[in-house]
Amino acid sequence: MNTTKKVSEIVLGDVSVNEDELNLSGAKIRITMIVDLETVQAFKALAQKNGSKYQTLMNKKLKESLLSEEETSSLEKRVTRLEKLVLSRRKVS
């Protein structure tokens, strides 16, 4: 069995680093997106009130929304499994 691992190498000038040596968990990238004017104004107002930057606040809210979605999905799956279990036991009784 071949257990060799292909490692990508990132080179910048005289520096080269294996991809598996990098920790990109906190890395950020620049994107362009179209957002409603009212949404941007609301984020700017809230960010100013909290003394933060509106893009940082938008990133935080996006991340919270994704985590909440994952939790909701997990909860829904658990409820569905429990419902099936309860219904199957009622049929047996």
C-alpha positions as CSV (number, residue, x, y, z in Angstrom):
1,M,0.0,0.0,0.0
2,N,1.3,3.4,-1.0
3,T,1.3,5.7,2.1
4,T,3.2,8.7,0.5
5,K,1.5,12.0,1.1
6,K,1.6,14.7,-1.5
7,V,2.6,17.9,0.1
8,S,2.0,21.3,-1.6
9,E,4.7,23.8,-1.1
10,I,4.0,27.6,-0.9
11,V,6.8,29.8,-2.1
12,L,7.1,33.5,-1.6
13,G,10.5,35.0,-2.5
14,D,13.2,33.1,-0.7
15,V,10.8,31.5,1.7
16,S,9.1,28.2,1.1
17,V,6.7,26.4,3.5
18,N,4.9,23.1,3.3
19,E,1.1,23.6,3.2
20,D,0.6,21.3,6.1
21,E,2.8,23.5,8.3
22,L,0.5,26.5,7.9
23,N,-2.4,27.2,10.3
24,L,-5.0,29.1,8.3
25,S,-7.8,28.8,10.8
26,G,-7.9,32.6,11.4
27,A,-7.0,33.7,7.9
28,K,-9.2,36.2,6.2
29,I,-9.7,37.0,2.6
30,R,-10.9,40.1,0.8
31,I,-14.2,39.6,-1.1
32,T,-16.6,41.9,-3.0
33,M,-20.3,41.5,-2.4
34,I,-23.5,43.4,-3.0
35,V,-25.5,44.3,0.1
36,D,-28.7,46.3,0.5
37,L,-28.0,49.9,1.5
38,E,-30.3,49.6,4.6
39,T,-28.3,46.5,5.8
40,V,-24.9,48.3,5.5
41,Q,-26.3,51.4,7.2
42,A,-27.6,49.2,10.1
43,F,-24.3,47.5,10.5
44,K,-22.4,50.8,10.4
45,A,-24.7,52.3,13.0
46,L,-24.4,49.2,15.3
47,A,-20.6,49.1,14.8
48,Q,-20.3,52.8,15.7
49,K,-22.4,52.3,18.8
50,N,-20.2,49.3,19.9
51,G,-16.9,51.0,18.9
52,S,-16.0,48.4,16.3
53,K,-15.7,48.2,12.5
54,Y,-18.8,47.3,10.5
55,Q,-17.0,44.7,8.4
56,T,-15.8,42.9,11.5
57,L,-19.4,43.0,12.9
58,M,-20.7,41.6,9.6
59,N,-18.2,38.8,9.7
60,K,-19.1,38.0,13.3
61,K,-22.8,37.9,12.5
62,L,-22.2,35.7,9.4
63,K,-20.2,33.2,11.5
64,E,-22.9,33.2,14.3
65,S,-25.6,32.5,11.7
66,L,-23.6,29.6,10.3
67,L,-23.0,28.1,13.7
68,S,-26.7,28.5,14.6
69,E,-27.7,26.8,11.4
70,E,-25.5,23.8,12.2
71,E,-26.9,23.6,15.7
72,T,-30.5,23.8,14.4
73,S,-29.8,21.2,11.8
74,S,-28.3,18.9,14.4
75,L,-31.3,19.4,16.7
76,E,-33.8,18.8,13.9
77,K,-32.0,15.5,13.1
78,R,-32.2,14.4,16.8
79,V,-35.9,15.3,17.0
80,T,-36.6,13.3,13.9
81,R,-34.8,10.3,15.2
82,L,-36.7,10.5,18.5
83,E,-40.0,10.8,16.7
84,K,-39.3,7.7,14.6
85,L,-38.3,5.8,17.7
86,V,-41.4,6.8,19.6
87,L,-43.7,6.0,16.7
88,S,-42.0,2.6,16.2
89,R,-42.5,1.7,19.8
90,R,-46.2,2.7,19.7
91,K,-46.7,0.3,16.7
92,V,-45.1,-2.5,18.7
93,S,-47.3,-1.9,21.8
